[in-house]
Amino acid sequence: MDGGERIPNNVGLGQNQSLKRALEHWQPHFCEWWRQLGPTDFFAGEVYLRTAVGADAKSWARYGLVRLPEYRWGIFLAPGEADRRIGFGDDFGLPVWQQVPGEHRAALRRLIVTQADTEPASVEQQRGLGHSCPSLYDLRNLFQINVEEARHLWAMVYLLHAHFGRDGREEAEALLERHSGDRDRPRILATFNEPIEDWLSLFMFTYFTDRDGKYQLKSLAESAFDPLSRTARFMLTEEGHHLFVGDSGLSRVVRRSLEVMRDNASDDPQRVRDRGAVDLPTFQRYINFWFSSSLDLFGAEISSNAASYFASGLKGRPDEARYQDHRALGEALLLDKPDGKGGAGKEEAPLRNAMNEVARRAYVKECGVGVERWNRLIEKAGHEFRLSLPSPRFHRAIGFWAGVFADPEGKILSAGAFSARRAEWLPSAEDRAFVKSLMRAVVEPGKMAGWVAPPVHGVDHLPLDYEYVRL
């Protein structure tokens, strides 16, 4: 690992001067983007951050206080595997590629750009949240996510510069020109144009949307294009923290709500709100919104692009090694779809065409693990209310169920019936205003906002009252 370079890396930039110059030319544009659209008003303070310094599994990162403008973003690939072979598709068993095959150039670039576009988008979505942090611990975690998403942008920009020539350089520039929610040049995927204006939404985003990111990276980690596979594998090392923030954050919200319900001997939602906590029905509506939005990120149930990516070895199934048939020929997947008569039916699709749905179903199962954990907390506290994931038919904008009105149980409704009960199932303007009213910054070390319980542990074995951000 070369840490002495302007751009720390383990990809040998020092031996490739033209690539080095191209990335150093892009670097000030990135720094200007970070200054303009990164975390607002916090560049003078010091933050206790984890910085990637290599790809070794035992010592890949170091912790320390650093100012956000001085964070050192590097380019790191996971260690290569000797004699690695393509693990799926038509070329199963052949050697992986170190360079982009000409016939796959456009498709690979599209995959990389789409993934790359999500990384700065999330930073832009979250940029104002520091002003309403529930604690310094949480503020530090927000900034950790931000710098790592920015490093993931670097990871993808390296691939574009290193393997796609002028087209790649132009795509890298465009990644800094699109902005989340921009009317004229929005981010590519709709979920990454949704505003994140409160910390409940942040925790939902990092639980549901970043989990989609995990599945996309696991699919890319299977790629026959070895540099992309190695890049995605290292990104997954950092992605775990983002998921932890969501999982632990939502657990803390539920724990605090249950404490308020216990102390006031009431589970009435309004009484919970009056005492400054998030009532469980509102929590459920936020689940419904962010889960259904994240389901769309997997794409349509039947996709010729997904079939082509799989056949060509560009993008596999997450954890491809657990399957027996790595060519996926002659198999089918039974899909749920509208029948055109106000009901639902089934359609059998060739497995390759249904790869998006294969990943989505695994994602849904994993999302349910956290919901079960929160329900155990609620049950242990003696309450009958139970949280749940809505049906995949609910509130969809992509695929078979786009534009179909269904309730969270999956029952198909008329447009009028759905509209009449929408506020029961999705966050209303009143809900969002209430949650936002709770967002008051707490910046005294060891103190915590009243709507969220303290975490179980501090960061890097430090106590909870450590000054994680020195403002």
C-alpha positions in Angstrom: 0.0 0.0 0.0 1.4 3.4 -1.0 0.2 5.9 1.6 2.7 8.6 0.7 0.9 9.5 -2.5 -1.6 12.3 -2.8 -4.1 9.5 -3.4 -3.3 6.6 -1.0 -3.7 3.3 -3.0 -2.8 -0.3 -3.4 -3.3 -0.3 -7.2 0.2 0.9 -8.2 -0.6 4.5 -9.2 3.1 5.4 -8.9 3.8 3.0 -11.8 1.1 4.4 -14.1 1.8 8.1 -14.4 -1.0 8.9 -17.0 -3.6 7.3 -14.8 -2.1 9.1 -11.8 -2.3 12.5 -13.5 -5.9 11.9 -14.6 -7.0 11.1 -11.1 -5.1 14.0 -9.6 -6.8 16.2 -12.1 -10.2 14.9 -10.9 -9.2 15.2 -7.2 -9.7 19.0 -6.9 -13.1 18.7 -8.5 -14.0 16.1 -6.0 -12.7 18.3 -3.1 -14.9 21.2 -4.4 -17.9 18.9 -4.5 -17.2 17.7 -0.9 -16.9 21.4 0.2 -20.1 22.4 -1.5 -22.3 19.3 -0.9 -20.7 17.4 1.9 -21.7 17.8 5.6 -22.6 21.4 6.2 -20.8 23.7 8.6 -18.6 21.1 10.3 -15.3 21.4 8.5 -13.5 23.2 11.4 -14.0 20.5 14.0 -12.2 17.2 14.6 -14.0 13.9 14.2 -13.0 10.5 15.5 -13.0 8.6 12.2 -11.9 5.3 10.8 -9.6 5.7 7.7 -8.9 2.9 5.3 -5.1 2.5 5.0 -4.9 -0.9 3.2 -6.7 -4.0 2.2 -5.3 -6.4 4.8 -8.2 -8.1 6.7 -6.5 -7.6 10.1 -5.2 -4.0 9.9 -7.1 -2.3 7.0 -8.1 0.8 9.0 -6.9 3.2 11.7 -8.9 5.4 14.0 -8.1 9.0 15.0 -9.2 12.6 15.2 -9.3 14.2 11.8 -10.9 17.3 10.2 -13.3 16.5 7.5 -11.5 18.5 4.7 -8.3 16.7 5.6 -9.7 13.1 5.4 -7.5 11.0 3.1 -9.6 9.1 0.6 -7.8 6.2 -1.0 -8.2 3.6 -3.7 -8.1 0.0 -2.5 -8.9 -3.3 -4.0 -9.3 -6.5 -2.0 -6.4 -9.0 -2.5 -6.5 -10.9 -5.8 -7.2 -14.6 -5.9 -4.7 -16.8 -7.7 -6.2 -18.5 -10.8 -9.7 -17.0 -10.1 -12.4 -18.4 -12.4 -15.7 -17.1 -13.6 -18.3 -18.4 -11.2 -21.5 -18.2 -13.3 -23.0 -17.7 -16.7 -22.1 -18.9 -20.1 -18.3 -18.7 -19.5 -18.5 -20.5 -16.1 -15.1 -21.9 -15.2 -13.0 -19.8 -17.6 -10.3 -17.4 -16.3 -11.7 -14.0 -15.1 -10.8 -10.8 -17.0 -8.3 -8.2 -15.9 -9.3 -5.9 -18.8 -12.7 -5.0 -20.1 -13.8 -7.2 -23.1 -14.8 -4.9 -25.9 -18.2 -6.6 -26.3 -19.0 -5.9 -22.7 -17.6 -2.4 -22.5 -21.0 -0.4 -22.6 -22.8 -2.8 -20.2 -19.9 -2.7 -17.6 -19.7 1.0 -17.8 -23.4 1.3 -17.2 -23.2 -1.0 -14.1 -20.3 0.9 -12.6 -21.8 4.4 -13.3 -25.1 3.4 -11.7 -23.4 2.1 -8.6 -21.1 5.0 -8.5 -23.9 7.5 -8.7 -25.5 6.3 -5.5 -22.4 7.0 -3.4 -22.2 10.8 -3.6 -26.0 10.9 -3.7 -26.4 9.6 -0.2 -23.8 12.2 1.1 -25.9 14.9 -0.6 -29.1 13.5 0.9 -27.7 13.6 4.4 -25.6 16.8 4.3 -27.8 18.8 6.7 -28.4 16.2 9.4 -25.5 17.2 11.6 -27.5 20.2 12.9 -30.0 17.9 14.5 -27.8 15.1 15.8 -29.2 13.1 18.8 -25.6 12.8 20.2 -22.0 13.3 19.4 -21.8 9.5 19.0 -24.4 9.6 16.3 -22.8 12.7 14.7 -19.6 10.8 14.4 -21.3 7.8 12.8 -23.0 10.1 10.3 -19.6 11.6 9.3 -18.1 8.1 9.1 -20.8 7.1 6.7 -20.3 10.2 4.7 -16.5 9.8 4.2 -16.9 6.1 3.4 -19.6 6.8 0.8 -17.2 9.4 -0.7 -14.4 6.8 -0.7 -16.7 4.4 -2.5 -17.1 7.1 -5.2 -13.3 7.1 -5.5 -13.3 3.4 -5.9 -15.7 3.5 -8.9 -14.0 6.6 -10.4 -10.8 4.7 -10.4 -12.4 1.9 -12.4 -13.8 4.4 -14.9 -10.4 6.1 -15.3 -8.3 3.0 -15.4 -10.4 0.9 -17.8 -12.7 3.1 -19.9 -10.5 5.9 -21.3 -12.0 9.1 -22.3 -15.6 7.8 -21.8 -14.7 6.9 -18.3 -13.2 10.3 -17.5 -16.3 12.0 -18.8 -18.5 9.7 -16.7 -16.4 10.6 -13.6 -16.9 14.3 -14.2 -20.7 13.7 -14.6 -20.8 12.0 -11.2 -20.0 15.4 -9.7 -22.5 17.3 -11.9 -25.6 15.3 -11.0 -27.1 16.1 -7.6 -29.7 14.5 -5.3 -33.1 16.1 -5.9 -31.8 18.4 -8.6 -34.7 19.3 -11.0 -32.5 19.4 -14.1 -29.8 16.8 -13.3 -31.0 14.4 -10.6 -29.3 11.2 -9.5 -30.0 8.2 -11.6 -32.2 6.2 -9.1 -35.3 7.7 -7.6 -34.6 6.6 -4.0 -31.4 8.7 -4.0 -33.4 11.8 -4.8 -35.6 11.5 -1.7 -34.8 14.1 1.0 -33.5 12.8 4.3 -34.4 15.5 6.7 -34.6 13.7 10.0 -32.6 11.0 11.8 -35.4 8.4 11.8 -35.3 8.6 8.0 -31.5 8.2 8.2 -31.8 5.1 10.3 -34.4 3.7 7.9 -32.2 4.6 4.9 -29.1 2.9 6.4 -31.1 -0.2 7.4 -33.2 -0.6 4.2 -31.5 1.3 1.4 -27.9 0.6 2.3 -28.9 -3.1 2.6 -29.9 -2.9 -1.0 -26.4 -1.5 -1.6 -24.9 -4.5 0.2 -26.8 -6.9 -2.2 -25.8 -4.9 -5.3 -22.1 -5.0 -4.1 -22.3 -8.7 -3.4 -23.6 -9.2 -6.9 -20.8 -7.2 -8.4 -18.3 -9.0 -6.2 -19.1 -12.1 -8.3 -18.2 -10.3 -11.5 -15.9 -11.9 -14.1 -14.3 -8.5 -14.4 -11.8 -9.0 -11.6 -11.0 -5.3 -10.8 -14.7 -4.7 -10.3 -15.0 -7.8 -8.1 -12.1 -6.8 -6.0 -13.3 -3.2 -5.6 -16.8 -4.4 -4.5 -15.3 -6.9 -2.0 -13.4 -4.1 -0.3 -16.4 -1.8 -0.3 -18.4 -4.4 1.5 -15.8 -4.2 4.3 -16.9 -0.7 5.0 -20.6 -1.2 4.2 -21.1 -3.2 7.4 -20.8 -0.1 9.5 -23.6 1.7 7.6 -25.9 -1.2 8.1 -24.9 -1.3 11.8 -25.9 2.4 12.1 -29.4 1.6 10.7 -30.0 -1.6 12.7 -28.8 -0.3 16.0 -30.4 3.1 15.5 -33.8 1.7 14.8 -33.4 -0.6 17.8 -32.6 2.4 20.0 -35.7 4.2 18.7 -37.9 1.2 19.6 -36.3 0.8 23.0 -36.9 4.5 23.9 -40.5 4.3 22.8 -41.0 1.3 25.0 -39.4 3.1 27.9 -41.8 6.0 27.5 -44.8 3.6 27.2 -43.7 1.9 30.4 -43.1 5.1 32.4 -46.5 6.5 31.4 -48.4 3.2 31.6 -49.8 3.8 28.2 -49.3 2.7 24.6 -51.5 5.5 23.3 -49.6 6.9 20.3 -50.5 10.5 21.1 -49.3 10.2 24.7 -46.0 8.7 23.4 -45.7 11.7 21.1 -46.5 14.2 23.8 -43.6 12.8 25.8 -41.2 13.3 22.9 -40.8 9.8 21.5 -41.7 8.1 18.2 -44.9 6.1 18.6 -44.9 2.6 17.0 -47.6 3.2 14.4 -45.5 6.1 13.0 -42.4 3.9 13.1 -44.3 1.3 11.0 -45.3 4.0 8.4 -41.7 4.9 8.0 -40.8 1.2 7.5 -43.5 1.0 4.9 -42.1 4.0 3.0 -38.4 3.1 3.0 -38.8 -0.6 2.5 -41.1 -0.3 -0.5 -38.8 2.4 -2.0 -35.7 0.2 -1.5 -37.4 -2.8 -3.2 -37.6 -0.8 -6.4 -33.8 -0.5 -6.5 -33.5 -4.1 -7.5 -35.3 -3.4 -10.8 -38.2 -5.2 -12.5 -39.1 -8.8 -11.8 -38.4 -9.8 -15.4 -35.3 -8.1 -16.9 -33.5 -8.9 -20.1 -30.6 -6.8 -18.8 -30.3 -9.0 -15.7 -30.4 -12.1 -17.9 -27.7 -10.6 -20.1 -25.5 -9.5 -17.2 -25.7 -13.0 -15.7 -25.1 -14.8 -19.0 -22.1 -12.6 -19.8 -20.5 -13.0 -16.3 -20.9 -9.3 -15.5 -23.2 -9.5 -12.4 -24.0 -12.7 -10.5 -26.4 -13.6 -7.7 -25.3 -12.6 -4.2 -23.3 -15.5 -2.7 -23.3 -17.4 -6.0 -21.2 -20.2 -4.4 -24.2 -21.4 -2.5 -26.1 -22.4 -5.7 -25.5 -25.8 -7.4 -26.2 -24.8 -11.0 -24.1 -21.7 -11.9 -25.4 -21.5 -15.4 -29.1 -21.2 -14.4 -30.3 -22.8 -17.6 -33.6 -24.7 -17.8 -34.8 -23.4 -14.4 -37.7 -21.0 -13.7 -39.0 -18.8 -10.9 -42.7 -18.4 -10.1 -43.5 -14.7 -9.9 -46.4 -12.8 -8.3 -48.1 -10.4 -10.7 -51.4 -8.5 -11.3 -53.9 -10.5 -13.3 -55.4 -7.4 -15.1 -58.8 -8.0 -13.5 -58.2 -6.4 -10.1 -56.6 -9.5 -8.6 -53.3 -11.3 -8.6 -51.9 -14.3 -10.5 -48.7 -16.1 -11.2 -46.2 -16.1 -14.0 -43.3 -18.5 -14.5 -40.2 -16.8 -15.8 -36.8 -18.2 -16.9 -34.5 -18.0 -14.0 -31.9 -15.8 -15.8 -34.6 -13.2 -16.5 -35.7 -13.2 -12.9 -32.3 -12.6 -11.3 -33.5 -9.3 -9.9 -36.2 -11.1 -8.1 -33.8 -13.7 -6.7 -31.7 -11.0 -5.1 -34.8 -9.1 -3.9 -36.3 -12.2 -2.1 -33.0 -12.7 -0.2 -33.0 -9.1 0.7 -36.6 -9.2 2.0 -35.7 -12.2 4.2 -32.7 -10.4 5.7 -34.7 -7.2 6.3 -37.2 -9.4 8.3 -34.5 -10.4 10.8 -34.4 -6.9 12.3 -38.2 -6.6 12.4 -38.3 -9.8 14.3 -35.8 -8.5 16.8 -37.7 -5.3 17.4 -40.9 -7.3 17.9 -39.2 -9.4 20.5 -38.5 -6.1 22.4 -42.1 -5.1 22.1 -43.4 -8.5 23.2 -41.0 -8.6 26.2 -42.3 -5.2 27.2 -45.9 -6.7 27.3 -47.4 -5.0 24.3 -49.6 -6.6 21.5 -48.5 -4.2 18.7 -46.2 -5.9 16.1 -44.1 -4.3 13.4 -44.0 -5.9 9.9 -42.6 -5.5 6.4 -45.3 -4.5 3.9 -46.1 -6.8 1.0 -43.9 -6.4 -2.0 -47.0 -5.3 -3.9 -47.3 -2.2 -1.7 -46.4 1.3 -2.9 -44.2 0.2 -5.8 -43.0 2.3 -8.7 -41.0 -0.3 -10.7 -42.0 -3.7 -12.0 -45.3 -5.6 -12.1 -46.8 -3.7 -9.2 -45.9 -0.2 -10.3 -49.1 1.9 -10.3 -51.2 -0.9 -8.7 -52.9 0.2 -5.5 -52.5 -2.4 -2.7 -52.6 -2.2 1.1 -49.6 -3.4 3.2 -51.0 -6.9 3.4 -51.0 -7.0 -0.4 -54.8 -6.7 -1.0 -55.5 -4.9 -4.2 -57.6 -1.7 -3.8 -59.1 1.0 -6.0 -57.3 4.3 -6.2 -59.9 6.0 -4.1 -59.8 3.3 -1.4 -56.0 3.6 -1.2 -56.1 7.4 -1.1 -58.6 7.3 1.7 -56.3 5.2 3.9 -52.9 6.4 2.7 -52.2 8.3 5.9 -52.6 5.0 7.8 -49.9 3.4 5.9 -47.4 6.0 4.8 -45.9 9.0 6.6 -48.1 12.0 6.4 -47.1 15.6 6.4 -48.1 15.7 10.0 -46.0 12.6 10.8 -42.9 14.2 9.1 -43.5 17.5 10.9 -43.8 15.7 14.3 -40.6 13.7 13.7 -38.8 16.8 12.6 -39.9 18.6 15.7 -37.9 16.0 17.8 -34.8 16.8 15.9 -32.9 19.0 18.3 -29.1 18.8 18.4 -27.5 17.3 21.5 -23.7 17.9 21.5 -22.7 17.5 25.1 -20.5 14.4 25.4 -22.4 11.5 26.8 -25.8 13.1 26.5 -28.6 11.7 24.3 -31.8 13.2 22.7 -35.0 12.1 24.4 -36.4 10.2 21.4 -33.6 7.6 21.2 -32.0 5.3 23.7 -28.3 5.3 24.3 -26.2 2.8 22.3 -24.9 -0.3 24.0 -21.2 0.4 23.2 -19.1 3.3 22.2 -16.8 3.4 19.1 -13.5 1.6 19.1 -13.8 0.5 22.7 -14.2 4.2 23.8 -16.8 5.2 26.4 -20.1 6.8 25.4 -19.1 10.1 27.0 -16.0 10.4 24.8 -15.9 13.6 22.7 -16.3 11.9 19.3 -16.7 15.2 17.6 -14.8 18.3 18.8 -16.8 21.1 17.5 
